[in-house]
Amino acid sequence: MFETEEQFSRFSDLPANSELFDQLNMDVVEECLCVFSSSFPKQFIHIMNPDYKVAEYRFEVFRDLYKESAWKYAEELCNHITSLHSKAEALNNMPDSTQKKIANVHVAAQYFTLLEQICSFASSCHFYGLHRILDVFQPYLQNMKIANEKSAVFKTENFLNSFLRISIKIDRIRKKITFVEPECETFTVLQTLDNLCQRLTGVPVLQPFSIVDANSPTILEKISIDYILEKNECLANAIKETPDVDINWEQLILFQTQISFYVAFIKLAEQLEKKGLPFCFAGFDETCRFCAHGIYDLSLSIHRMEDVDFCQTQNDIDLDNNTLGFILTGANQGGKTTFLRAAGVAVYLSMCGCPAPAKSIILRPYRAIVALFGGEEDRKNESSRFELEVKKYCFHRDNLVDSTFVLLNEFFTGTNRIEEVNILGQCLIELINKHVTFGCVTHFQEVCEILGDSVNSRIQYLRAEHPTVVNGKKRYIIEKGFPDGRAYSENIVRNLGMTYDSLLRQFEERGICGV
C-alpha cells in the first residue's frame, strides 16, 4: 500500500524493547490510540524506526491528511470497510439461498463503490506516497474480468431497486414488514404486493401498509421476496445470473490498517490541542543534537485529558552539536523524571514519523534510544541493585554510539554515595568521548565538580526548581543552571517544617561551620 514493504516488515506484535516501551509509558499512548481508532495497528509503534527518511515520508502523509480534513473522509472509508466486512459475514450465515443471492448483489455493489471511493480519495491527495493506493486498486478495477463483474452487479442492483424501491421496515416483535412510500401507487410492483398482503392478512394494501406473518418473524423477508420473484421472472433471472464476487480483503484491511495509524494520531493531537497542548513534526539536522520547545509528558497529559482544570507544564531543551547532553538536578518531586521521559518520547515518536508533543523539535537522526532507569530490584534475589545496574550498562555499552540517545534516570544508586558519584562521572565521560547524546537525571549535585570544566563545557546543566503554585496549580519549571547545593536539602528540611536558611542558622548558632 502506501507504506513500503520494507517499512511494514519491521513491525511486530510485541515491542522490540519492552523495557524502553514501559519506561517511556508508551503503553499509555498505545491504549489511547486504540480508543481513537479500533483498527489502530499498535505494532507500528512497538519499535523506534531507525530510518529518518521513513519518518519524513510519514510526515508528508500526515500533512496531506490534515489538508481540508481529508483524514475524516479516510476514516469514513475505514468505517465502510468494517461495515462491509460485517455484512459479508452475515451473508455467509444466511440459510436461504435466494436471500443470500440478493444480499450478495448488494454487498458486491457496495464493495465496488467503496473501491471507487478509495481511488477517488487517493487521486485527490497531493503527496505521491498516497497515490500508491491507486497502484493497488486501479489495475484491479480495470481488469477485464473484474470490470465485467462490476457491470453485471450494478445492473442487477439497479434492476432490484426498481422493483423494491418501496422502503421496508421490519418489526420482528410485531411480526410484520411495513412498506412506506408516498408514491407507491405508481409502482408496477404494487399489485403484486397487494395480492401478497391480501393472501397473508385478508385485507388489501393501505398506506402505510404492512405484511404480517403470524407464524415466524424470521421468514417475513423470505415470503415477500419469494412472491415478488415468482411474479417477476426477469428479475429472478437477473439475480440468479449475477456472478459471485471475490472481495480482496487483504488489500482493504491493509488500507484500513495503515490509514488508522495516521487517523488515530491526528485525533489524539486534535484532542490535546483543544487543551492548549501543541504537537509538531520534527525537523532533522545532523548539526543539532536535540532542540525542543514546549515539550511535555504525553502519558501524563493523556491520563488527565478529561480533567476540567487540566494544565500541563511545557519546557525547553537546547542541545547543539557541541553540547552532547544535559544533566538535570533539583528538588525531589520537581518533575525531573517527567522531563526526561518527555524528551525520550519526543525523540521516539519523531523517529517513528508521528506528531510529537512539543511546539517545535529539531534533532539529529537517531537509530536507537537506550533507557537506563535506576531503582529496579532483582526479583529472584540473585543480584544486588548495583550489580543489576552495572550489568545493564555493560549490556548496552557496545551499542552506545553517536546515533544513540541515552536516558539515565537516577542510575548507579545501589552502592555508597562516593562510589555512586564517581562511577556516574566515569560513565558520563565515556559517553562524551564516544560523542553519545544523553540526558541524565541525578540527585548527585557534586557530579559537576568531579567532571571538571573541560567536560562540563560539553554539557548543559538544568535545574528543577521546587514547584511553584499559580492559581492553586503547581508549575514544574526546568531552568538552565548548575546545581546550587540547596534544592535536594531544601526539600528534606521542608518536610521537617523548616527552611534551608533556618537550618543553616541553627548550625551557625551551635558553632558548626562549613555546612
C-alpha positions in Angstrom: 0.0 0.0 0.0 1.4 3.5 0.7 3.7 2.1 3.5 6.6 0.4 1.7 7.1 -3.3 2.2 10.4 -2.6 4.0 8.7 -0.2 6.4 5.8 -2.6 7.0 8.0 -5.7 7.6 9.8 -4.2 10.6 6.7 -4.2 12.7 5.8 -7.0 15.2 3.1 -7.6 17.7 5.4 -7.2 20.7 7.6 -4.2 21.5 11.2 -4.8 20.3 12.4 -3.3 23.6 9.6 -3.8 26.1 11.7 -2.2 28.9 12.1 1.1 26.9 8.4 0.9 25.9 7.4 0.7 29.6 9.8 3.3 30.9 8.6 5.9 28.4 5.0 5.0 29.3 4.3 4.2 25.6 1.7 1.6 26.7 -0.5 4.5 27.9 -0.1 6.2 24.5 -0.8 2.9 22.7 -4.0 2.3 24.7 -5.3 5.8 24.0 -4.6 5.5 20.2 -6.6 2.2 20.2 -9.5 4.1 21.7 -9.4 6.7 19.0 -9.2 4.0 16.3 -10.3 0.5 16.9 -8.2 -0.6 13.9 -5.1 1.1 15.1 -2.1 -1.1 14.3 -0.4 -0.9 17.7 2.6 -2.8 16.4 3.5 0.3 14.4 4.9 1.9 17.5 6.5 -1.1 19.1 9.8 -0.3 17.6 11.5 3.1 17.1 12.0 3.5 13.4 15.8 3.9 12.8 15.5 5.5 9.3 14.7 9.2 9.4 13.7 9.1 5.7 10.8 6.9 6.7 9.9 9.5 9.3 10.0 12.3 6.8 7.8 10.2 4.4 5.2 9.8 7.1 5.3 13.5 8.0 4.2 14.2 4.4 1.4 11.6 4.7 0.2 13.3 7.9 0.3 16.8 6.3 -1.7 15.6 3.3 -4.3 14.0 5.5 -4.5 17.2 7.6 -5.4 19.3 4.4 -9.1 20.1 4.2 -9.6 17.4 6.9 -9.0 14.7 4.4 -8.4 12.3 7.3 -12.1 12.5 8.2 -13.1 11.1 4.8 -10.3 8.5 5.1 -11.8 7.5 8.4 -15.2 7.1 6.8 -13.7 4.8 4.2 -12.2 2.7 7.0 -15.6 2.5 8.7 -17.2 1.4 5.4 -14.6 -1.4 5.2 -15.7 -2.6 8.7 -19.3 -2.3 7.8 -18.8 -4.2 4.5 -16.9 -7.0 6.4 -19.8 -7.4 8.9 -22.3 -7.6 6.0 -20.2 -10.2 4.2 -20.0 -12.3 7.4 -23.8 -12.0 7.8 -24.2 -13.0 4.2 -22.2 -16.2 4.7 -24.5 -17.2 7.5 -27.8 -16.8 5.6 -29.6 -20.1 5.3 -31.9 -19.1 2.5 -30.2 -19.3 -0.9 -32.5 -16.6 -2.5 -31.9 -14.1 0.2 -28.2 -14.9 0.2 -28.1 -14.2 -3.6 -29.8 -10.9 -3.3 -27.6 -9.9 -0.3 -24.6 -10.8 -2.4 -25.6 -8.3 -5.1 -25.9 -5.5 -2.5 -22.6 -6.4 -0.8 -20.7 -6.7 -4.2 -22.2 -3.3 -5.3 -21.0 -1.7 -2.0 -17.6 -3.3 -2.5 -17.1 -1.8 -6.0 -18.5 1.5 -4.8 -16.0 1.5 -1.9 -13.1 0.8 -4.3 -14.1 3.7 -6.5 -14.3 6.0 -3.4 -10.8 4.9 -2.2 -9.4 5.6 -5.7 -11.1 9.0 -5.7 -9.7 9.8 -2.3 -6.2 8.8 -3.4 -6.4 10.9 -6.6 -7.4 13.9 -4.5 -4.3 13.7 -2.3 -1.2 15.7 -3.2 1.6 13.5 -1.8 2.9 10.9 -4.1 3.0 8.3 -1.3 -0.8 8.2 -1.1 -1.0 7.9 -4.8 0.4 4.4 -4.3 -3.1 3.4 -3.3 -4.1 3.8 -6.9 -1.3 1.3 -7.9 -3.2 -1.3 -5.9 -6.8 -0.7 -6.7 -6.9 0.9 -10.2 -5.4 -2.1 -12.1 -7.8 -4.3 -10.2 -10.8 -2.3 -11.3 -9.5 -2.1 -14.9 -9.1 -5.8 -15.2 -11.5 -7.1 -17.9 -13.0 -9.9 -15.8 -13.5 -7.6 -12.7 -14.9 -4.8 -14.9 -17.5 -7.3 -16.4 -18.4 -8.5 -12.9 -18.8 -4.9 -11.7 -21.0 -4.0 -14.6 -23.2 -7.1 -14.0 -23.5 -6.3 -10.3 -24.5 -2.7 -10.8 -27.0 -3.7 -13.5 -28.7 -6.2 -11.3 -28.7 -3.9 -8.3 -30.4 -1.1 -10.3 -32.9 -3.7 -11.5 -33.6 -4.8 -8.0 -34.0 -1.3 -6.8 -36.6 -0.5 -9.5 -38.7 -3.4 -8.2 -38.1 -2.9 -4.5 -38.0 0.8 -4.3 -40.6 0.8 -1.6 -38.7 1.1 1.7 -39.2 -1.7 4.1 -39.2 -1.6 7.9 -39.2 -4.9 9.7 -40.8 -5.1 13.1 -39.8 -8.6 14.4 -41.6 -8.2 17.7 -45.0 -7.5 16.0 -44.0 -9.9 13.2 -44.7 -7.5 10.3 -43.0 -5.7 7.4 -44.1 -2.1 6.9 -43.8 -0.6 3.4 -43.7 3.2 3.5 -43.5 5.2 0.2 -45.5 8.3 -0.7 -46.0 7.3 -4.3 -46.2 3.6 -4.1 -49.4 3.5 -6.2 -47.3 4.4 -9.2 -45.1 1.3 -8.9 -46.0 -1.7 -11.1 -44.9 -3.9 -8.2 -47.8 -2.6 -6.0 -50.4 -5.0 -7.4 -48.1 -7.9 -6.6 -47.7 -6.6 -3.0 -51.4 -6.0 -2.7 -52.1 -9.6 -3.7 -49.5 -10.8 -1.3 -50.9 -8.7 1.5 -54.4 -10.0 0.9 -53.1 -13.6 0.9 -51.4 -13.1 4.2 -53.8 -10.8 6.1 -57.1 -10.9 4.2 -57.1 -7.2 3.8 -56.0 -5.0 0.8 -53.0 -2.7 0.9 -53.4 0.7 2.6 -50.8 3.4 3.0 -48.7 2.8 5.0 -49.4 -0.9 4.8 -48.0 -4.0 6.5 -47.4 -7.6 5.6 -48.0 -9.6 8.7 -47.0 -13.2 9.3 -48.3 -14.7 12.5 -46.0 -17.7 12.5 -42.4 -16.6 12.4 -40.8 -13.1 12.0 -37.7 -14.6 10.6 -39.4 -15.6 7.3 -41.1 -12.3 6.6 -38.4 -11.3 4.1 -38.5 -14.7 2.5 -42.2 -14.6 2.0 -42.2 -11.2 0.3 -39.1 -11.8 -1.8 -40.1 -15.3 -3.0 -43.6 -14.0 -4.0 -42.1 -11.0 -5.9 -39.6 -13.1 -7.7 -42.2 -15.7 -8.6 -44.3 -12.9 -10.3 -41.2 -11.2 -12.0 -39.2 -13.9 -13.8 -36.9 -11.3 -15.4 -35.8 -10.1 -12.0 -35.3 -13.6 -10.7 -33.1 -14.5 -13.7 -31.0 -11.3 -13.3 -30.3 -12.2 -9.7 -29.5 -15.8 -10.5 -27.1 -14.8 -13.3 -25.2 -12.2 -11.2 -21.7 -13.6 -10.6 -20.3 -14.1 -7.1 -17.5 -11.6 -6.5 -14.4 -12.4 -4.5 -13.6 -9.4 -2.3 -10.0 -8.5 -2.0 -10.0 -8.4 1.8 -6.2 -8.4 2.1 -5.7 -5.1 0.4 -8.8 -3.5 2.0 -7.6 -4.4 5.5 -4.1 -3.2 4.7 -5.5 0.1 3.6 -7.6 0.3 6.8 -4.7 -0.6 9.0 -2.3 2.0 7.5 -4.9 4.8 7.4 -5.9 4.0 11.0 -2.3 4.6 12.2 -2.5 8.2 10.9 -6.1 8.9 11.9 -5.6 7.9 15.5 -2.6 10.2 16.0 -4.4 13.1 14.3 -7.4 12.6 16.6 -5.1 12.5 19.7 -3.3 15.6 18.6 -6.6 17.5 18.0 -7.9 16.4 21.4 -4.9 17.7 23.2 -4.6 20.8 21.1 -8.1 21.7 22.5 -6.4 21.7 25.9 -3.7 24.1 24.7 -1.0 21.4 24.2 0.9 21.5 20.9 2.0 18.9 18.5 4.6 19.3 15.8 6.5 17.4 13.1 10.2 17.2 13.8 13.0 18.5 11.6 16.1 16.5 11.1 19.5 18.2 11.2 22.9 16.4 11.6 24.4 19.6 13.2 21.8 19.7 16.0 21.5 17.0 18.7 18.2 17.9 20.2 16.4 21.2 20.4 12.8 21.2 21.5 10.5 23.9 22.7 7.3 23.3 24.7 7.9 19.6 25.3 5.6 17.8 27.8 5.0 14.3 29.2 2.4 12.8 26.8 1.4 9.9 29.0 0.6 12.3 31.9 -1.4 14.5 29.5 -3.4 11.5 28.4 -4.2 10.5 31.9 -5.5 13.9 32.7 -7.1 14.7 29.4 -10.7 14.6 30.7 -9.9 16.9 33.7 -11.7 20.2 33.5 -8.8 22.1 35.2 -6.2 20.3 33.1 -2.9 22.2 32.8 0.4 20.8 31.7 3.8 22.5 32.1 5.9 22.8 29.0 9.7 23.1 29.0 12.6 23.6 26.6 15.8 21.9 25.8 18.6 23.1 23.6 21.5 20.7 22.7 23.5 21.9 19.7 26.2 19.8 18.0 28.8 20.7 20.6 26.6 20.1 23.6 26.4 16.4 24.0 23.8 16.1 26.7 22.2 17.6 29.8 22.3 16.8 33.5 19.2 17.7 35.4 19.4 18.1 39.2 17.0 19.6 41.7 14.3 19.1 44.2 12.5 15.8 44.7 9.1 15.7 43.1 10.2 18.6 40.9 9.4 17.0 37.6 12.9 15.7 36.7 11.8 12.2 35.6 8.8 13.6 33.9 11.1 16.0 31.9 13.4 13.1 31.0 10.5 10.9 29.8 9.1 13.8 27.8 12.4 14.2 26.0 12.6 10.4 25.3 9.0 10.2 24.0 9.6 13.3 21.7 12.6 11.6 20.1 10.8 8.2 19.9 7.7 9.5 18.2 9.7 11.8 15.9 11.7 8.9 14.6 8.5 6.9 14.2 7.3 9.7 11.9 4.5 10.7 14.2 3.4 14.1 15.6 5.5 14.8 18.7 4.3 16.5 21.9 6.1 19.9 21.5 5.8 23.3 19.9 8.9 22.6 17.7 11.6 19.9 17.5 14.9 19.7 15.6 17.1 16.7 16.2 19.7 14.6 14.5 18.6 11.2 13.2 18.9 8.6 16.0 18.9 4.9 15.4 18.2 3.9 19.0 17.2 5.1 22.4 18.7 3.4 25.5 16.9 4.0 28.8 18.8 3.3 32.0 16.4 3.8 34.8 17.6 3.0 38.3 15.8 1.6 41.3 15.0 -1.8 40.0 15.3 -4.9 42.2 16.2 -8.4 41.2 13.0 -10.4 41.9 15.0 -13.6 42.1 17.4 -12.0 44.7 20.3 -13.3 42.7 21.9 -9.8 42.2 22.1 -6.6 44.2 20.6 -3.4 42.7 24.0 -2.0 41.9 25.0 -5.3 40.2 21.9 -5.1 38.1 22.7 -1.6 37.0 26.3 -2.4 36.1 25.1 -5.4 34.1 22.5 -3.3 32.3 25.1 -0.6 31.4 27.6 -3.2 30.2 24.9 -4.9 28.1 24.3 -1.7 26.2 27.9 -0.4 26.2 29.0 -1.6 22.8 25.8 0.0 21.2 26.5 3.4 22.7 27.5 5.3 19.6 26.9 8.8 18.2 23.5 7.8 16.8 22.2 6.7 20.2 20.2 8.8 22.6 20.8 7.6 26.2 18.5 8.4 29.1 19.9 7.9 32.6 17.4 8.3 35.5 19.0 8.1 39.0 21.3 5.4 37.8 24.1 3.9 39.8 22.5 4.4 43.2 22.9 1.0 44.6 26.2 1.5 46.5 27.7 4.2 48.7 27.5 7.8 47.6 31.2 8.3 46.9 31.3 5.3 44.6 28.0 6.2 43.0 29.1 9.7 42.1 32.5 8.6 40.7 31.0 5.7 38.6 28.3 8.0 37.2 31.0 10.6 36.4 33.2 8.0 34.6 30.2 6.8 32.5 29.3 10.3 31.5 32.9 11.0 30.4 32.8 7.8 28.4 29.6 8.9 26.7 31.1 12.3 25.9 34.3 10.6 24.4 32.0 8.5 22.2 30.0 11.6 21.2 26.8 10.0 22.5 23.9 12.2 23.1 22.5 11.8 26.7 20.0 13.1 29.2 20.8 12.4 32.9 18.7 12.9 35.9 20.5 12.7 39.2 20.4 14.0 42.8 24.3 13.9 42.9 24.8 17.6 42.8 28.5 17.2 43.2 28.9 15.5 39.9 29.8 18.7 38.1 32.8 19.1 40.4 34.0 15.6 39.5 33.6 16.1 35.8 35.7 19.3 35.6 35.5 22.3 33.4 36.5 20.7 30.1 33.8 18.1 30.3 31.2 20.5 31.8 31.7 22.7 28.7 30.1 19.9 26.6 27.1 19.6 29.0 24.0 21.7 29.5 23.1 21.8 33.2 19.5 22.1 34.1 17.8 22.6 37.5 14.3 21.6 38.6 13.1 24.3 40.9 10.7 23.4 43.7 7.2 23.6 42.1 5.5 27.0 42.5 1.8 27.3 43.0 -0.1 29.5 40.5 -3.9 29.8 40.8 -3.9 26.8 43.0 -1.9 24.7 40.5 1.7 23.5 40.7 4.1 24.5 38.0 7.2 22.4 37.5 9.8 24.6 35.8 13.1 23.4 34.4 15.7 26.1 34.1 19.3 26.3 33.0 21.7 26.3 35.9 24.4 24.4 37.7 23.4 22.6 40.9 23.3 25.1 43.7 23.7 22.6 46.6 20.3 23.6 48.0 17.5 22.0 46.1 17.8 18.5 47.5 18.3 19.5 51.1 15.7 22.2 50.8 13.1 19.5 50.0 14.2 17.5 53.0 14.1 20.3 55.6 10.7 21.5 54.2 9.3 18.1 55.1 10.5 18.8 58.7 8.7 22.1 58.7 11.8 24.2 58.4 13.5 26.2 55.7 17.1 25.7 54.4 18.2 29.1 55.8 16.7 28.5 59.2 18.6 25.2 59.4 21.8 27.0 58.5 21.3 29.5 61.3 20.9 26.7 63.8 24.2 25.2 62.7 25.9 28.6 63.0 24.4 29.2 66.5 25.9 25.9 67.6 29.3 26.9 66.1 29.1 24.3 63.3 30.8 25.8 60.1 31.3 24.6 56.5 27.7 23.3 56.1 
